[in-house]
């Protein structure tokens, strides 16, 4: 047994809690059902299992890293504390009025999602700060005190403070906090100038309210978890994965719980980024497909792409605008309502549509034989020969192809005058096209050409569809890593300590002030580093400097990264040059004669990335041994083909497989189209390339 | 069979291509109206100019207008003059999308050197010269620069003379030229993706996939219409107009496989810029019908064709040139409510009660104060904002609060607006008691208060209706509250037109509420209590309109004081 301390990663997902233990080069993992009422139960159970498998004692564990959907679920289900908002007089309804538009143009019976707080929990103060941070109406302390008395009498546990233009001048918000601290010492307080210091009141207020709303819940949960772990002998530090792809201390997580939203998927992106680094791949598209959704992320130079705002809790067919905006640093992922359980139907134009409605695990796709009658993507996959009816999920679930056939023909084939196989082909093509479209749009929005990318596919359903997706996207190479079923939890163990601090301050390059810029970056660097320092007292801390810029008059900013030297010795010419380069890369041409402005400043402080063991190119070592043959449908050829079955656990490094073929393992099946050939890499990844 | 599947895949792809084309425009445009509010559209067309797919953006007003536009371009440019890398442009209100503030750009798409189709897009720009954006013009010539259908670029070379003329005629030349480039870029994005698709599927022309899309759309639309009972009904609605009320009249005929919608009997032309070119009338009438009858069928030449819209020339809804048309949206946005007045008689329990209708937009022209020395920081600036009143209640749901219908554009964040110019929005929040009472309540309107940064005065260009003609309820539902507008010193203001606001004064606005649906006495008590607890309605309204008991009122208000909600 290694002397190195063991590390444990824990991912609480909607269905399963995944636990991974790594010690030295060895990895042990397990999946247990998530225990909603007390999520720590499943964690303790899973940890006991992996400790048992590995023979590691609690004292040998040096670090536990945790990510969870609990924060996201609390927002979706509106399960939070009794929370009040304090805002500027005249702006009580910002979170309810949203963008004043309908997210679905043609539905006369559209219903808006309820705001996080009903109107009677939103209070106002007579005060006003202007756009440049100047005070237009000063805030009277006595007004705040009177309001605090009202809030105390009403019994609020958590208070969000969101005042207009507070990102430019937080004085009034800070005065509110001081008064609340004196009058309501037990209440938790979230200031918008700290939680999300960004211009645009709807996003900032909603993010601050979300933070306040889930804070008591998350704080108690984290306290309980820590207590339980200590009781069974784990004295090591516990860290939390955040949505930006890094790790923070449990104290900071409890102060800014909104940063935990989407931390699970962020772990998946970090997992893929680490594989990319090991294989020296500087442009990677990660593709994670499970039962209900698929997620896509661009990873450049081993770093997942990040964004400043995203949407959670979409209430209407995953439609943009039907959820609520959260503006925090986040790994930029596109989520599509397409998974193995997604249900197919025919619309009024006799077109096949797939998802976002999902059969879930109960009743599941028709082929599960649990009284699910409507055809799902898994049914199509079964009919097309991608799955083995007698060997699904390691043989633990028997599939019923006749049920799939019936579901496909009854619900689709009859209307379309197609047989079961053609219908299944149609369903698979439509779902693959949906995912390909999302990937294409995302790439174009980021000025990227996917043909230069390598795909890394993980999650239960991804390897079934990834080959076809690569064909559609013109991607020549893809990797399917081992351990793909618990990718997020492994990713947690690869994530650096990091924290991104941001500030909205407008500066036109024609009025560029080097002193202000330098000072701003110093402040942000100090703020971000202090979070990282609290997790690791000794490590080097790297700082990434970024600004968001646009032509004056535009509404969209583009991110521009600066080197540390450029950030220190800043001058307007450097910014102008970098902006123009980035703008041309995204949009093809620069616009002459316009002033350029900086709107947001950001510093991401991070410990150096996890050390990488480069994977050498494997020497070719003959063909892998086939364990039987299977007939499967190749969509690019539009016909059935026959190919060998390869068992992944006996597939040796360097061995090759030519498509068509299927590579089976307990967690999933890799479909190798006729156009592809595979080789097993030394780290166990299946490396698939265009033949 | 497999070709059916590839055609389906290509149809999906084309819809994705135009969405992406629209996204490219949102991200590169300069006009606030495009980038923040989504006032734009984008589409792909076959060689004959038939629209195959259109992005779903914020503007139903562009729906049919865009569908017709490309045919005008083909005719006027001439097929023999179409070359690779050409870019065409116009802002003709009658061939584009209804006013000179919309610029339409069309680009031919080529594959392997062969012309295969077109991409088109439209965006609302902030300024096109003339009197500025408002209702005050007496003819279209006062409404700004005209750009006839012409080439902006031939074989990739931009017409520098045209750019020079544009620059000298508008107030924000850099932004406008930037927007034209953004429009051209967005078509390029579409073309690149189209070529990729044609390569992947080994196509040399779009004919087959075009036929597939149009045939399936036509059949689906006709099936929907054929399922309705044939019949005829009329509807009408009277609204404020500029200085005299305007009556809109419509007659609907559901006839087997088509719906005929005619506006005969509507008022004549107005002297001021609120007249509507027929393209825009078609767009909003058709949008209203599609929402009620065939909402999920994507817009294209075939799915729009069965809706036949007409209006007598010289009426306010078919204004010929040179009628002033800058604010055609103020009337155009009222057309769906007019159409629904008729449709409700043919299809009961389907359409909503009347709502605010027109967007509650205004433009503020700020300048250093002239009545006293202005501080050095004072500057000139134009700020346009988009805002919404309440939507009408539905047969089964309340109306949406402060949400645009029929328009789909977004409002701008107040913080962003205040960075755009020296304007201060002192208030922007819901207007209690403005939603018409009913079994389902009308959506609430909103309050706004608008002033300027110290040292500035401004002209306020109002574009509001429903001052004298609030939204009317359906089936016993009551009217929504009307628009009100006044200066903070008590000076009255008009609902439309440019009006001066001196230094230190504000404009006090209350935007209209939507009307109720069904009799208020049939509203369930829990909803009345919830509205009272949230302050959507006052205790007086709860008592007088909904007969809530005193003890209930007291207990609800007591609970609300403690933040208790009622689900």
Interface residues (C-beta under 8 A of the other chain):
Chain A: X82 X84 X89 X90 X91 X92 X93 X94 X96 X97 X99 X100 X101 X102 X105 X106 X107 X108 X109 X110 X111 X112 X118 X119 X120 X121 X128 X130 X131 X136 X153 X154 X155 X156 X164 X165 X199 X200 X201 X202 X347 X348 X349 X350 X351 X352 X416 X418 X422 X425 X426 X429 X430 X433 X434 X437 X440 X441 X444 X445 X472 X506 X551 X553 X554 X555 X556 X586 X587 X588 X589 X591 X593 X594 X638
Chain B: X1 X2 X4 X5 X6 X8 X9 X11 X12 X13 X16 X19 X20 X23 X24 X26 X27 X28 X29 X30 X32 X35 X36 X38 X56 X58 X60 X172 X174 X175 X177 X178 X181 X185 X188 X189 X193 X200 X216 X217 X219 X220 X223 X224 X290 X291 X292 X294 X295 X296 X297 X350 X351 X352 X386 X387 X388 X394 X396 X397 X400 X401 X402 X403 X404 X405 X408 X409 X410 X411 X413 X414 X415 X416 X418 X419 X424 X426 X427 X428 X429 X430 X446 X447 X449 X453 X533 X534 X535 X536 X560 X561 X562 X563 X564 X565
